[in-house]
Amino acid sequence: MKQAPIYVTQPYLPPLEEFMPYLQQIWDNKTLTNGGPFHQQLEKALCEYLGVEHIALFTNGTIALITALQALRVNGEVITTPYSFVATSHSLLWNGIKPVFVDVDPKTLNLDPARIEAAITPHTTAIMPVHCYGHPCDVKAIQKIADNYNLRVIYDAAHAFGVQDEGGSILRYGDLAVLSFHATKVFNTFEGGAIICPDAKTKLRIDQLKNFGFVDETTVVAPGINGKMSEINAAFGLLQLEHIDKSLAERQRIDEAYRTGLSGITGIECLPDAGETVANYSYFPVLVQPEYTLSRDALYQKLKDHDIHGRRYFYPLISDFPMYRGLISAQRSNLPVAAAAADKILCLPIYPNLQRQDQLRVIDLIQGC
Ligand SMILES: *Cc1c(COP(=O)(O)O)cnc(C)c1O
């Protein structure tokens, strides 16, 4: 019997009938967007769940990143990682900012703080690191550099929903942290995103910027964008939140089964955690080392031939795309660690409904059975 394809992720969808009462409410009160009741409820619920004070919901994570930079009036040059989804750097280009790529740490694949200082110039105004795969950056070292040079820090925390260290949510670090609620993420609202704000004043400015720059009915103070989350998306987020703990527990179980199942295989290296006390198991990246019997691309293809679709996150590096590769900092000689990781990385399927026998099939294929 032909088996169903297995993708790297599959969105978690609660039973449809659970969503119906939410839709009924929207139909009843006829508020579809513009900060309606579900939008307000979801902001409150997420603040409680994540353990943060202020959050501004967005239509997606990319618009949230673009707005975060605008809110802090970041310009000139921003130091960032080439080892991420392309939206990280694109948010800089959309603000007319020049990205300066700095290499990553070989253990975490997050921006390497030891290499940041050498990339700072008189034009540098901020650092935009990514908590890659939900593994926390070296937040203390990054903040220290930012303090010394008077730079802003904006975390692309698209992978980091629910991740904590010993002091609480890792979203509290930086001047701002940005989440994505895209369908592929741990917590999704179909499309969506958010900015974690340190205080009410910053949230107010961000709320104005996501609504065209309006501060009242007749006053527009900035070239803001339309970044608002709709009531349908916010309602789905509220429903999703009811299921999130169960869904994270499932992910943890799958993560553990991979670690056990892959542990004896020469040349398959699982990424360790990075000091988080609560992880979100959003991805399951492995590095395919030269000692493995196949190249990374051959393993990727072998799985694909069995209708198992891993993803090479992150390959190619952002710095290799045409709109970036002309930058001096984009040269591969400047980014040896990221370049090596991009050539070895493979993210394996992980999502709440991944069946045990399907996961065993993935492990067996990697084992060579
Ligand atoms: C998903 C993602 C984004 C973009 O988020 P969208 O909600 O899809 O716009 C940005 N950065 C990283 C690292 C991501 O994984």
Ligand as a Chemical Component Dictionary entry (heavy atoms), coordinates in Angstrom:
data_LIG
# 
_chem_comp.id                   LIG 
_chem_comp.type                 NON-POLYMER 
_chem_comp.pdbx_formal_charge   0 
_chem_comp.three_letter_code    LIG 
# 
loop_
_chem_comp_atom.comp_id 
_chem_comp_atom.atom_id 
_chem_comp_atom.alt_atom_id 
_chem_comp_atom.type_symbol 
_chem_comp_atom.charge 
_chem_comp_atom.model_Cartn_x 
_chem_comp_atom.model_Cartn_y 
_chem_comp_atom.model_Cartn_z 
_chem_comp_atom.pdbx_ordinal 
LIG C1 C1 C 0 9.007  32.217 9.317  1  
LIG C2 C2 C 0 10.138 33.138 9.500  2  
LIG C3 C3 C 0 10.027 34.517 9.238  3  
LIG C4 C4 C 0 8.873  35.143 8.506  4  
LIG O1 O1 O 0 7.676  35.013 9.097  5  
LIG P1 P1 P 0 6.320  35.121 8.241  6  
LIG O2 O2 O 0 5.264  35.091 9.307  7  
LIG O3 O3 O 0 6.264  33.917 7.338  8  
LIG O4 O4 O 0 6.343  36.386 7.484  9  
LIG C5 C5 C 0 11.094 35.337 9.580  10 
LIG N1 N1 N 0 12.215 34.846 10.101 11 
LIG C6 C6 C 0 12.383 33.524 10.333 12 
LIG C7 C7 C 0 13.653 33.052 10.944 13 
LIG C8 C8 C 0 11.357 32.625 10.007 14 
LIG O5 O5 O 0 11.540 31.314 10.197 15 
# 
loop_
_chem_comp_bond.comp_id 
_chem_comp_bond.atom_id_1 
_chem_comp_bond.atom_id_2 
_chem_comp_bond.value_order 
_chem_comp_bond.pdbx_ordinal 
LIG C1 C2 SING 1  
LIG C2 C3 SING 2  
LIG C2 C8 DOUB 3  
LIG C3 C4 SING 4  
LIG C3 C5 DOUB 5  
LIG C4 O1 SING 6  
LIG O1 P1 SING 7  
LIG P1 O2 DOUB 8  
LIG P1 O3 SING 9  
LIG P1 O4 SING 10 
LIG C5 N1 SING 11 
LIG N1 C6 DOUB 12 
LIG C6 C7 SING 13 
LIG C6 C8 SING 14 
LIG C8 O5 SING 15 
# 
